[in-house]
Amino acid sequence: MDRPSWDEYFMQMAELAATRSTCLRRNVGAAIVKDRHVIATGYNGAPRQIMHCGERGGCLREKLNVPSGERHELCMGLHAEQNAIIQAATQGYSIEGGTIYVTHQPCVICSKMIINAGIRRIVVKEGYPDQLAVDILAEAGLKIVLLGEYE
């Protein structure tokens, strides 16, 4: 029988979460796993009760020609990692010591949240142009694992 590895299995859940994304630039999904149990999922999109960019007539960062990986504060949406961390917190689940599966490498803002949330492993499917995020994670002792690579 040809079964997916645990990393492939949980990444498929992150990819499924990404299908709910409302971002016009990039659809990102995340799944936080602890002891092989999914604790929370998230996708990128506007906060509750806030119009999505498609409803606003477009992406503010695109209108301002902001390159990918820069000026995240101009984005109307939360990132998938942020939504997954918030979901775990609002449901009262500890994610300390867990793994986060993300369809794309976390940005610097999400990286800082991942560090402080106590997540110990990050598995991604694709990169993202944010070297500061990689540097901060490395300084905190976290390595970004590309799906298919093993520590």
PyMOL commands that set and color helices and strands:
alter all, ss='L'
color gray80, all
select helices_A, chain A and resi 6-18+53-56+60-63+72-74+80-91+108-117+131-139
alter helices_A, ss='H'
color red, helices_A
select strands_A, chain A and resi 29-34+37-43+99-104+121-126+144-146
alter strands_A, ss='S'
color yellow, strands_A
deselect
rebuild
show_as cartoon
